[in-house]
Amino acid sequence: MSVIDEIKTRVDIVELVSETVQLRRTGKNYIGFCPFHLNQRTPAFVVFADTGTWRCFGQCNEGGDIFKFVMKKEGWDFSEALRYLAERAGVQLHSPTAEEQAAAEEHDHLRSLLEDAVVFFRHQLLHTPAGAPALEYLQRKRGLKAEILEAFGVGYAPGGWETTLNYFLSRGASVEDLLAAGLVTEREPGSAESRHLQKSDVYDRFRNRIMFPIRDAGGRMAGFGARILNPEDTPKFLNSPQTAIFDKGHLLYGLDLARKAIRMQDQAVIVEGYLDVIALHQAGFANVVSPMGTALTEHQLYLLKRYSKRITLALDPDAAGDKATLRGLQIARQAMDREQDPIFDARGLLSHEARLQADIRVAMLPEGLDPDEVVARDPKEWETLIAEARPVVIHVMETLAAQRDLNDPKTKNEIASQVLPLIEDVASPIERDAYRQRLARLLRVSESALLEFAPSPSTGRRRGTAQHPARKEQPAAKPEAATPTTVSGYQLEVYCLGILLRRPDLLYQVDRRMQNKHLPRLSPEDFQHTDHQAIVRLLQESVDQDMADPQNFVFNSLSLALMELADSLLARTAMLDPNEERVLEDLMRGLLTLRRRRIDQEMEYYGFVLLETQEQGDLKATQETQTVVQLAKARRYVDAALKEYTSRAATSARST
């Protein structure tokens, strides 16, 4: 039994969820109000005690096992949830190697040093004459209250070249530790800084600046962002350097304080400035974060997607306007340290959106106003701006068309030449068609003209239609002493995942066969267990990006615990059937059975809701009725496909 399986065996999901959700029994299951969203009129959160899983049939429409519940509740990643549940269950995790233990202790030491720096900079802001101008600027000019400044830990770095250095040296810190934490910088021989230094070879990195502590999603200190007070100083913004615990591309400012609001509102809003984040939180818009002066990275979007798939960029007109769109580059600033112009990358956003299966939109701020100025003028104006955020493609086409002569054929041609490649990058064929229709109406041309204008497909694979070259590998295994339709849900997940891990390229054929049966592609949500879902997501990412060695990609992306699970899954498929078609047929039966079980759970829940509605005397047609009809239709498609594959298996068995 793997560590993950042992934890699942020891932790009762009903007991775990009951600590947060008031549950009542309905047959063999338990039901209550979902803890992950507001404005609920009926209980939509179901715990399936027999399978150790849960599902929300309401607004968030998510589900999983004990790991997914803790991850969503606390805003943790899998490794953090694993540590918590292992401790709760009394399960010993693998002991780290000596190198890993040493690195962890070093990271903890650096974080402790940075926490001391937060206290030091706070004291400088609140209790020293030198910090008075910074406090005056924050409170008077930016309108920030003491409580919000305390919540974000905002401070002030004194102006001396060695003030911070000497303070920490007096408290026993070493120069090596201060360098490793990014609080001081080594001087270069002959540099301009050298004339300010007396004896030391290092000096304070942050001087006469407002200091913004930067924490990871779990609230642990990682570094600082700093803003000038004197307009003549440069650069305007300065971050901690790259350290063992600070990586600008892997952090989002304010996420530790925003994650709960993002989850509850099911939306994350990205702005550019630290002070904008703080001002918006003060105004009650706590679902706002900011990158740290870098181009927005896919890793940062992955961080946000843990809490919501709805992501909105609130950009000023210079960042997302006509000039920047024409340049076709990247979101936000490439480097605030160098004060480059904010620029916008529509194609990059669409790529992220497709891989993340997210909804990324763009909100345009009023000319000349920052987010904090908008919300200070009228909070409802901010709400409207975010509510009216547009999909990336629509934003680009309408921005390009603004104040242009659309009667000029050459202008039409110019806009079409820039927008159509973006439309071709959109993953969904339905969305592509809708965008082409909208562009045709905007330019007042026929859709057929746009289709003729569109570039012919490249020789590379088209999204969703690729066929991976056949690979001669070990054949896939049959289930151990059971068929896919008779084993338990957990065993079935293990069986299917073992085959997919050994043969990731089969996902191409699985998706194509699903499509041929009018079924959505394989989804991680077809698997109920969080560890299995994580591996499925990596498998899909590997084939979506057409990795040369998808199995290696998956294993290199796994944590130690998940790697142990993956190894055990591969071990189950050591003795494989040499007939690839039979393997694929068995895999399809298994996956279709998982899909049917998922639909059955949903139908069971909505049947319960309809029964309660009838008992209360409300016999009107409801949304639940329509949902049941849709689920029944989906179930018929799955049953038809499953019947076909089961019949083939029986025929094959008779022939052999």
C-alpha positions in Angstrom: 0.0 0.0 0.0 1.4 3.4 -0.9 1.6 6.3 1.5 -1.3 8.0 -0.2 -3.5 4.9 -0.1 -2.7 4.4 3.6 -3.7 8.0 4.4 -7.0 7.5 2.5 -7.6 4.3 4.5 -7.0 6.0 7.9 -8.8 9.4 7.3 -12.6 9.2 7.3 -13.9 11.7 4.7 -17.2 12.2 6.5 -15.4 13.1 9.7 -12.9 15.4 7.9 -15.6 17.3 5.9 -17.9 17.5 9.0 -15.4 19.8 10.6 -16.2 22.4 8.0 -19.6 21.4 6.6 -22.8 20.5 8.5 -23.8 17.3 6.8 -27.0 15.3 7.0 -27.4 11.7 5.8 -29.4 10.9 2.7 -29.3 7.1 2.2 -25.7 6.0 2.0 -24.4 9.5 1.2 -24.2 12.8 3.1 -25.3 16.2 1.9 -24.7 19.9 2.9 -24.0 23.4 1.7 -20.7 23.8 -0.3 -18.0 25.6 1.8 -16.4 26.9 -1.4 -19.0 29.4 -2.7 -21.7 31.8 -1.4 -25.4 32.5 -2.2 -26.7 28.9 -1.9 -30.4 28.2 -1.6 -30.2 24.4 -1.7 -27.6 22.0 -0.4 -25.4 21.0 -3.4 -22.4 19.4 -1.6 -22.4 15.6 -1.5 -20.0 13.2 0.3 -19.9 9.7 -1.0 -18.8 7.8 2.0 -18.4 4.4 0.2 -15.9 5.8 -2.3 -14.2 8.3 0.0 -15.0 11.2 -2.4 -17.1 14.4 -2.6 -18.6 16.6 -5.2 -20.3 20.0 -5.4 -23.2 20.0 -7.9 -23.7 23.7 -7.6 -21.7 26.7 -8.6 -18.1 25.4 -8.3 -18.9 22.0 -9.8 -15.8 20.4 -8.4 -15.1 17.2 -6.6 -12.4 14.8 -5.4 -11.1 13.0 -2.4 -9.8 14.0 1.0 -6.7 15.6 -0.6 -8.7 17.7 -3.0 -11.0 18.9 -0.2 -8.0 20.0 2.0 -6.3 21.6 -1.0 -9.3 23.6 -1.9 -10.3 24.5 1.7 -6.8 25.7 2.7 -5.5 26.9 -0.7 -2.6 24.4 -0.5 -0.8 22.4 -3.2 -0.8 18.6 -3.1 2.5 18.3 -1.1 1.1 20.6 1.6 -2.1 18.7 1.9 -0.1 15.4 1.9 1.9 16.6 4.9 -1.2 17.7 6.8 -3.2 14.6 6.2 -0.2 12.3 6.9 0.3 13.9 10.3 -3.4 13.7 11.0 -3.5 10.0 10.0 -0.2 9.2 11.9 1.4 8.0 8.7 5.2 8.5 8.3 6.2 10.1 5.1 9.5 9.3 3.4 12.4 10.8 5.3 14.1 13.5 3.2 17.7 12.9 2.1 20.4 14.7 4.0 20.7 17.2 1.1 16.9 17.8 1.1 16.9 18.3 4.9 19.8 20.7 4.8 18.1 22.7 2.0 14.8 22.8 4.0 16.6 24.0 7.1 18.4 26.7 5.1 15.2 27.9 3.5 13.5 28.1 6.9 16.5 30.1 8.2 16.2 32.6 5.3 12.5 33.0 5.8 13.0 33.6 9.5 15.6 36.3 8.6 13.1 37.9 6.2 10.4 37.9 8.9 12.8 39.8 11.1 13.3 42.2 8.3 9.6 42.8 8.0 9.6 43.8 11.7 12.6 46.1 11.2 11.1 47.9 8.2 7.8 48.2 10.0 9.5 49.9 12.9 11.3 52.2 10.6 8.0 53.3 9.0 6.0 53.8 12.1 8.5 54.9 14.8 11.4 56.8 13.2 11.6 60.4 11.8 13.1 59.0 8.6 10.0 56.9 8.0 7.5 59.8 8.5 7.5 60.9 4.9 6.8 57.4 3.7 3.9 57.0 6.1 2.6 60.4 5.1 2.7 59.4 1.4 0.9 56.1 2.1 -1.8 57.5 4.3 -2.4 61.0 2.8 -1.6 60.7 -0.8 -2.6 57.0 -1.4 -5.4 56.9 1.2 -4.3 53.7 2.9 -5.4 53.0 6.4 -3.1 51.7 9.2 -5.0 48.4 9.4 -4.4 47.5 5.7 -0.8 48.6 5.9 -0.4 46.3 8.9 -2.2 43.4 7.1 0.2 43.6 4.2 3.2 44.3 6.5 4.3 47.5 4.5 7.4 49.1 5.9 10.2 51.5 5.1 13.9 50.9 4.3 16.1 53.7 5.8 18.3 55.7 3.5 21.7 54.8 4.8 24.0 52.5 2.8 24.7 50.2 5.7 21.8 50.8 8.2 20.1 47.5 7.6 23.4 45.6 7.3 24.6 46.9 10.7 21.3 46.2 12.4 21.3 42.6 11.4 25.0 42.1 12.1 24.4 43.4 15.6 21.8 40.7 16.0 24.2 38.0 15.1 23.3 37.5 11.4 26.1 36.8 9.0 27.0 38.6 5.8 26.5 35.3 3.9 23.0 35.0 5.3 22.1 38.6 4.4 23.3 38.0 0.9 21.4 34.8 0.6 18.2 36.5 1.7 18.7 39.3 -0.8 18.9 42.1 1.9 22.4 43.2 1.0 24.4 43.5 -2.2 28.1 43.0 -2.9 29.9 46.0 -4.2 31.9 45.8 -7.4 35.4 47.3 -7.4 35.4 50.8 -8.9 31.6 51.1 -8.8 29.8 54.3 -7.8 28.7 52.7 -4.6 32.2 52.2 -3.4 32.7 55.8 -2.5 29.8 55.6 0.0 31.2 52.6 1.9 33.8 52.6 4.6 35.0 49.1 5.4 32.3 46.7 4.2 32.3 44.9 0.9 28.5 44.8 1.0 25.8 47.4 1.3 22.0 47.6 1.8 20.1 46.6 -1.3 17.0 48.7 -0.3 17.5 52.3 0.7 14.9 55.0 1.2 12.2 52.9 -0.2 8.7 51.7 0.7 9.0 48.0 1.4 6.4 45.4 0.4 6.9 41.9 1.9 6.3 39.3 -0.7 5.0 35.9 0.5 4.1 32.7 -1.3 0.6 31.4 -1.4 1.0 29.8 2.0 2.0 33.0 3.6 5.7 32.2 3.9 8.2 35.0 3.4 10.1 34.9 0.1 11.4 38.4 -0.5 10.6 42.1 -0.9 9.4 44.6 -3.5 10.4 48.2 -3.0 9.2 51.5 -4.4 11.1 54.8 -4.4 10.0 57.9 -2.4 12.3 60.4 -4.2 11.2 60.8 -7.8 14.9 61.3 -8.8 15.9 57.9 -7.6 16.1 54.9 -9.9 14.9 52.3 -10.6 11.3 53.2 -9.6 10.6 49.6 -8.5 13.2 47.1 -7.1 12.7 43.5 -6.1 14.7 41.0 -4.2 17.2 39.3 -6.4 16.8 35.6 -7.4 17.4 33.5 -4.3 16.8 30.0 -3.1 13.3 31.1 -2.0 12.5 34.0 -4.3 11.6 33.6 -7.9 9.6 36.4 -9.4 8.0 34.2 -12.0 6.7 31.7 -9.4 5.1 34.2 -7.0 2.1 36.6 -7.1 1.9 39.6 -4.7 -1.0 39.4 -2.3 -2.0 35.8 -3.2 -1.7 34.7 0.4 -4.4 37.2 1.4 -6.4 36.9 -1.8 -6.8 33.2 -2.2 -9.9 32.8 0.0 -11.7 35.6 -1.8 -10.7 34.3 -5.2 -12.1 30.9 -4.3 -15.3 32.3 -2.9 -15.9 34.7 -5.8 -14.6 32.3 -8.4 -12.6 35.0 -10.0 -9.0 36.3 -9.8 -8.1 39.8 -10.9 -4.6 40.8 -11.9 -3.3 44.4 -11.6 0.1 45.8 -12.1 1.1 47.6 -8.9 1.6 46.6 -5.2 -0.2 49.7 -4.0 -3.1 48.9 -6.4 -3.5 45.5 -4.8 -3.5 47.0 -1.3 -6.0 49.8 -2.2 -8.4 47.3 -3.8 -8.2 45.0 -0.8 -9.0 48.0 1.5 -12.0 48.8 -0.7 -13.3 45.2 -0.2 -12.0 43.7 -3.5 -9.9 41.1 -2.0 -9.6 38.8 -5.0 -6.8 41.0 -6.5 -3.1 40.0 -7.0 -0.1 41.4 -8.9 2.9 40.0 -10.7 6.2 41.4 -9.6 7.2 43.5 -12.5 7.7 40.6 -14.8 5.8 39.2 -17.8 2.9 37.1 -16.5 4.1 33.5 -16.5 2.2 30.3 -17.0 3.3 29.1 -13.6 1.6 32.2 -12.0 -1.6 31.4 -13.9 -1.4 27.8 -12.6 -1.2 29.2 -9.1 -4.4 31.2 -9.7 -6.2 28.2 -11.3 -6.0 26.3 -8.1 -8.6 28.7 -6.8 -10.5 29.8 -9.9 -10.5 29.2 -13.7 -11.8 32.8 -14.2 -8.9 35.2 -14.5 -9.2 38.9 -15.5 -6.3 41.2 -16.3 -7.1 44.8 -15.4 -4.7 46.8 -17.7 -4.3 50.5 -18.4 -4.8 51.6 -21.9 -1.1 51.9 -22.5 -0.6 48.3 -21.5 -3.4 46.8 -23.6 -4.0 49.4 -26.2 -3.5 49.7 -30.0 0.2 50.3 -30.0 1.1 47.5 -27.7 -1.3 45.1 -29.4 0.4 45.8 -32.7 3.7 44.9 -31.2 2.2 41.6 -30.1 4.4 41.1 -27.1 3.9 40.3 -23.5 1.6 41.2 -20.6 2.5 43.8 -18.0 6.1 45.0 -17.7 9.1 43.0 -18.9 11.1 44.5 -16.0 9.9 47.3 -13.7 13.5 47.7 -12.6 14.2 49.1 -16.1 10.8 50.8 -16.4 9.9 49.4 -19.8 6.5 50.1 -21.2 3.8 47.7 -20.2 3.0 45.5 -23.2 0.4 42.8 -24.0 0.7 39.4 -25.5 -2.7 38.2 -26.8 -1.2 35.0 -28.5 0.6 34.0 -25.3 -2.6 34.5 -23.3 -4.6 32.3 -25.7 -1.9 29.6 -25.4 -2.1 29.7 -21.6 -5.9 29.7 -21.8 -6.0 26.6 -23.9 -3.5 24.6 -21.8 -5.0 25.7 -18.5 -8.6 25.3 -19.7 -9.2 28.7 -18.1 -11.3 31.7 -19.0 -8.9 34.7 -19.3 -10.3 38.1 -20.0 -9.1 41.7 -20.3 -10.6 44.7 -18.6 -9.5 48.2 -19.8 -9.0 50.9 -17.2 -10.1 54.5 -17.9 -7.5 56.7 -19.6 -5.0 58.0 -17.1 -6.3 56.2 -14.1 -4.7 53.5 -12.0 -6.9 50.8 -10.2 -6.6 52.5 -6.9 -7.8 55.8 -8.4 -10.7 54.1 -10.0 -11.9 52.5 -6.8 -11.3 55.7 -4.8 -13.5 57.5 -7.3 -16.3 55.0 -7.3 -16.1 51.3 -6.1 -19.1 50.4 -8.4 -17.1 51.6 -11.4 -14.5 49.1 -10.6 -17.1 46.3 -10.3 -18.5 47.3 -13.7 -15.1 47.3 -15.3 -14.3 43.8 -14.1 -17.8 42.5 -14.9 -17.5 43.8 -18.5 -14.1 42.3 -19.1 -13.8 40.9 -22.6 -12.3 37.7 -23.9 -8.8 38.2 -25.3 -9.7 38.0 -29.0 -12.6 40.4 -28.7 -10.5 42.8 -26.8 -7.8 42.8 -29.5 -10.3 43.1 -32.4 -12.2 46.0 -30.8 -9.1 47.8 -29.7 -7.6 47.6 -33.2 -10.8 48.8 -34.7 -11.3 51.7 -32.3 -11.0 55.1 -34.0 -10.1 53.5 -37.4 -11.8 54.1 -40.7 -13.6 50.7 -41.2 -14.8 51.8 -44.6 -11.3 51.6 -45.9 -10.6 48.2 -47.5 -6.9 48.3 -46.5 -7.8 49.0 -42.9 -10.2 46.0 -42.9 -7.4 43.9 -44.4 -4.9 45.1 -41.8 -7.2 44.3 -38.9 -8.1 40.9 -40.3 -4.5 40.0 -40.8 -3.8 40.5 -37.1 -6.9 39.1 -35.6 -7.4 35.9 -37.7 -4.2 34.3 -36.5 -5.4 34.8 -33.0 -8.7 33.2 -33.8 -6.9 30.2 -35.3 -5.1 29.8 -31.9 -8.3 29.4 -30.0 -8.8 25.8 -28.8 -12.5 25.5 -29.1 -14.0 25.3 -32.7 -17.2 26.8 -31.4 -15.4 29.8 -30.1 -13.4 30.1 -33.3 -16.6 30.2 -35.3 -18.2 32.8 -33.0 -15.1 35.0 -33.1 -15.1 34.9 -36.9 -18.7 35.9 -37.1 -18.1 38.8 -34.7 -15.1 39.9 -36.8 -17.1 39.7 -40.0 -19.8 41.9 -38.4 -17.2 44.4 -37.1 -15.5 44.7 -40.5 -18.8 44.4 -42.4 -17.5 41.6 -44.6 -18.7 38.1 -45.3 -17.5 35.2 -43.2 -16.6 33.4 -46.4 -14.1 36.2 -47.2 -12.5 35.7 -43.8 -12.3 32.0 -44.3 -10.6 32.5 -47.6 -8.3 35.1 -46.0 -7.3 32.8 -43.1 -3.9 31.2 -43.5 -3.8 27.5 -44.6 -3.1 25.1 -41.8 0.6 24.4 -41.2 2.1 21.1 -41.8 2.2 20.6 -38.1 -0.7 19.0 -36.3 -4.0 20.8 -35.8 -5.3 21.1 -32.3 -7.5 18.1 -31.4 -6.8 16.2 -34.7 -3.3 15.0 -34.3 -2.3 11.5 -34.7 0.8 10.5 -32.7 3.2 8.2 -34.6 3.0 4.6 -33.5 5.5 3.7 -30.9 6.8 0.2 -30.3 6.8 -0.1 -26.6 5.8 -2.7 -24.1 2.1 -3.6 -24.6 -0.5 -2.5 -22.1 -1.8 -4.8 -19.4 -5.2 -6.4 -18.8 -6.8 -5.8 -15.4 -5.8 -8.1 -12.7 -8.4 -10.9 -12.4 -11.2 -8.5 -13.3 -12.7 -6.7 -16.3 -13.0 -2.9 -16.3 -16.8 -3.0 -15.8 -16.7 -5.2 -12.7 -13.9 -3.8 -10.6 -14.4 -1.1 -7.9 -14.2 2.5 -8.9 -10.7 2.9 -7.3 -9.4 -0.3 -8.9 -10.7 0.8 -12.2 -9.0 4.2 -11.9 -5.7 2.4 -11.0 -6.1 0.1 -14.0 -6.8 2.8 -16.5 -4.1 5.1 -15.2 -1.5 2.3 -15.2 -2.1 1.8 -18.9 -2.0 5.5 -19.7 1.2 6.0 -17.7 2.9 3.2 -19.7 1.4 4.4 -23.0 0.7 8.1 -22.9 0.4 8.2 -26.6 -2.9 6.2 -26.3 -4.5 9.4 -25.1 -4.6 10.7 -28.7 -6.7 7.6 -29.8 -8.8 7.8 -26.6 -9.7 11.5 -27.3 -10.5 10.7 -31.0 -12.7 7.7 -30.1 -14.5 9.8 -27.5 -15.1 12.5 -30.1 -16.4 9.9 -32.6 -19.0 8.8 -30.0 -20.2 12.5 -29.4 -18.5 12.5 -26.0 -16.2 15.1 -24.4 -12.6 14.2 -24.2 -11.1 12.4 -21.2 -11.2 14.7 -18.2 -9.3 14.5 -14.9 -12.7 14.9 -13.3 -13.6 11.4 -14.7 -11.2 10.2 -11.9 -12.4 10.8 -8.4 -9.1 10.6 -6.5 -6.9 13.7 -6.4 -3.6 11.9 -6.9 -5.0 10.2 -10.0 -6.4 13.5 -11.3 -2.9 15.1 -10.9 -1.3 12.4 -13.0 -4.0 12.6 -15.7 -3.5 16.4 -15.9 0.2 15.9 -16.5 -0.4 13.2 -19.1 -2.8 15.5 -21.0 -0.3 18.3 -20.8 2.4 16.1 -22.2 0.4 15.1 -25.2 -1.1 18.5 -25.7 2.4 19.9 -26.0 3.4 16.9 -28.1 6.3 16.0 -25.8 8.9 13.7 -27.4 8.9 11.5 -24.2 5.6 12.1 -22.3 6.3 9.5 -19.7 9.6 11.2 -18.7 7.8 14.6 -18.7 5.2 13.2 -16.2 7.7 11.6 -13.9 10.0 14.6 -13.8 6.9 16.7 -12.8 5.8 14.5 -9.9 6.4 14.9 -6.2 8.1 12.0 -4.3 4.8 10.6 -3.1 3.1 10.8 -6.5 6.2 9.2 -8.1 5.9 6.3 -5.7 2.3 6.0 -6.7 3.2 6.1 -10.4 5.8 3.5 -10.0 3.2 1.2 -8.4 0.9 1.8 -11.2 3.5 0.9 -13.8 4.3 -2.3 -11.8 0.7 -3.3 -12.2 1.2 -3.2 -16.0 4.4 -5.1 -16.1 2.8 -8.1 -17.9 1.2 -6.6 -20.9 -1.1 -7.9 -23.6 0.8 -7.8 -26.9 -2.3 -6.9 -28.8 -2.5 -3.1 -28.8 -6.1 -3.0 -30.1 -7.3 -5.2 -27.2 -5.5 -2.9 -24.8 -7.2 0.2 -26.3 -10.6 -1.6 -26.3 -10.2 -2.5 -22.6 -9.0 1.0 -21.8 -12.0 2.6 -23.5 -14.4 0.3 -21.6 -12.7 1.3 -18.3 -12.8 5.0 -19.0 -16.4 4.9 -20.2 -17.3 3.1 -17.0 -15.7 5.8 -15.0 -17.5 8.4 -17.0 -20.8 6.6 -16.4 -20.2 6.3 -12.7 -19.5 10.0 -12.5 -22.8 10.8 -14.4 -24.7 8.3 -12.1 -23.5 10.3 -9.1 -24.7 13.5 -10.6 -28.1 12.0 -11.5 -28.4 10.6 -8.0 -27.8 14.0 -6.5 -30.3 15.8 -8.8 -32.8 13.1 -8.2 -32.6 13.8 -4.5 -33.0 17.6 -5.1 -36.1 17.0 -7.3 -37.6 14.7 -4.7 -37.1 17.3 -2.0 -38.7 20.0 -4.3 -41.7 17.8 -4.8 -42.1 17.1 -1.1 -42.1 20.8 -0.5 -45.0 21.2 -2.9 -43.1 22.9 -5.7 -44.0 21.0 -8.9 -42.7 23.6 -11.3 -40.1 22.7 -13.9 -36.7 23.6 -12.5 -33.2 24.0 -13.6 -32.6 20.7 -11.9 -35.1 19.0 -14.2 -33.2 20.3 -17.3 -29.9 19.1 -15.8 -31.3 15.6 -15.3 -32.5 15.6 -18.9 -29.0 16.6 -20.1 -27.4 14.0 -17.8 -29.7 11.3 -19.1 -28.8 12.2 -22.7 -25.1 12.1 -21.8 -25.7 8.7 -20.1 -27.3 7.3 -23.2 -24.3 8.3 -25.3 -21.9 6.7 -22.8 -24.1 3.5 -22.5 -24.2 3.2 -26.3 -20.4 3.4 -26.6 -19.9 1.1 -23.6 -22.3 -1.5 -25.1 -20.4 -1.4 -28.4 -17.0 -1.9 -26.7 -18.3 -4.6 -24.3 -19.8 -6.5 -27.3 -16.5 -6.3 -29.1 -14.7 -7.7 -26.1 -17.2 -10.6 -25.9 -16.8 -11.3 -29.6 -13.0 -11.2 -29.3 -13.1 -13.5 -26.3 -15.2 -16.1 -28.1 -12.9 -16.0 -31.1 -9.9 -16.7 -29.0 
